[in-house]
Amino acid sequence: MGVRQINVNIEVGTGIIKAFERIDIENHQIFSEFIDNSFQSFRDNIEVLVDELHVRKCEVRIDWTNDEIIITDNAFGMDEESFERALRLNAPAKSYAKDSLSRYGIGLKYAASNLGSVYTIESTQYGSPLKFTGTVDVDEWIAKNPKTMPVEVIDDFDVNKHFTVITIKRLKHKFNEAEMKRIINRLGTIYYYFIDTKKQLEIYVNDVKVEYTEPVLFRDKNGSEVMETFNKTFYFEGKPYEFSGWIGVLNKGSTYDAGLSLIQNHRVIELNFRPKEIFGPGNDYRYQRLVGNVEFLGDNWEVRVNKDGLAWKGTGLKERFIEELNKLPGVRRVQAEAKERRTRENPTRKVRITTEKCNVDGLKQVYEIGEKVCFTVTPNEGCSIKSAKVNSQELSPSSVEGNTFSFTVDADMPSTILIKVICESEKSGGSVKVTPTGSVVVDTPPTHGPKVIVKPLSKKQRIEKTFSGMKSTKVPGENIKEEPNLYQDGIIVEYQNTKYSFEIEEVYESATKEWMDLKEMKYPLENSYKILINFNSGFFKYITMNEETKMLLNNMCISIALSMITSAASGLPMDKSKILIDKLNDVIFKSGK
């Protein structure tokens, strides 16, 4: 028996690039990968670019149409080694500076393959006569699994040129204006330090300059912003972990803007970090108003490979960090301020009265109130009240006879309060009197269900709209009215006195992935959401998509979305409210019907 040695090819297979597509990542995170590479190239060669070429800012331009995405920079450019590394999977540089934004060798491939199936990289480095061009066809790579690929090299290019251009085609998502605005807003926050403080970076998306908007903080009676700074070092498993930053109270509550920005090397790696221990549940004032930055200092904090958060899941480090942050006196003070901050832009509450076996004097009334108001419910002659409830909570009688009920409505209660009065009468005909103590406005009862306001689309929009069911969204039996063309895209739904904007987009993900997903957006309203419908789901295999079924699908998705959103607002975690979708996914995938 002999013993021999063989060499095994352990090169990462090209099929892994397909796995990138299944990782859930936002568009602003994808574009951040390209920006990181461009800006780090500028920083690594800043002396040459500034002193010799007088290039004082790195400029990154993103041009996105329905056909292609082109990302261009004016950084130092790539040499042959850098270009090869950009095309190879899992190929980091031999070493990086501690503050490098390009420490993760999977970035460009990961980002490009999430946007489209074909991408071309073109680059030349300042002082070099070489220009490199290489094209990756993801589908072809997966089918053939090549170990090499052809790269075009021009060896007499202008040595004074320096740039990188990435062109992505066969796009997986259609361009839309609302998403572009959201990307611009997010990128402004992620790179605020380099854009606003250092003034070394300029980003343009379809010629719109990305800028940082500083949060407006609430001021106390002395005119001072309610905020606290902090710096803390703690030890975990024998290693020191240091963080610093600030936390404050937003002047206007916003679930989109609230939360902590987690930062490493002056770059935001996670937005809207809201641990329940500090921010409370979704219906807590802290959840809507606390805002701030946390900078992670030192070498012991590890970031996930796709730079969308810290690599601390399952280690206990996250829980320890939250505990240490929550113990800081300044953080506790700001938390208390946010919890007490009850002034709203529109504090109006609607109070509606319903009855069983009796009537309310006159019409069933809806009271609009903006202040704390006490309501008293008393029976008229010939009527006896059996019970009274406020939003399903049983009221105790407030009179000795046990036949008068009262309760107070204030800013802590939901925007819609339902009083339900049940009388003892065998026959309907008796009546009760509801008396408010305070300033109120009597209104007519609302119609049942949400009021849907449909934005009329232009002829061009109707032609370009991929999901043509958006043209007709009228819900039978609903109160529908059309408004002027106020919004760039989507459907505006008024539900429980709050307007929601929904944009519906078709995607083609794995057949095992959810048939519907919901994502929060910035525009056009504060409560704006994108509904993603996965048409590769087995559910759609047996359905003929016509105008009627598209309208039905629209309405069903919006109804489910409203259920998820309002459940989360009442304290039920969003993932718990997705039980219906998860169950449908399970049934659809197993039966295909």
Secondary structure, DSSP 8 states (H G I E B T S, - for coil): -------------TTHHHHHTTS---HHHHHHHHHHHHHHHHHHTHHIIIIIT---SEEEEEEE-SSEEEEEE-S----HHHHHHHHSTT---S---TT-S---TTHHHHHHHHHEEEEEEEEE-TT-S-EEEEEEEHHHHHHH--S----EEESS--TT--EEEEEEEEESS---HHHHHHHHHHHHHHTHIIIIIS--EEEEETTEE-------B-B-TTS-B-EEEEEEEEEETTEEEEEEEEEEEBSS--TTT-EEEEEETTEEEEEEE--HHHH-STTSHHHHHEEEEEEEESSS--B-TTSSSBS-TTTSHHHHHHHHHHH-HHHHHHHHHHHH----S---EEEEEEEESEEESSS--EEEESS-EEEEEEE-TT--EEEEEETTEE----STTS--EEEEE-TTS-SEEEEEEEE--SSTTEEEEEEEES--EEE----SS-EEEE----HHHHHH-SSGGGG----TTS-EEE--S-SSSSEEEEETTEEEEEEEEEE---TTS-SEEEEEE-SSSSSEEEEEEETTSGGGGG----HHHHHHHHHHHHHHHHHHHHHHHTT--TTGGGHHHHHHHHHHHHH--
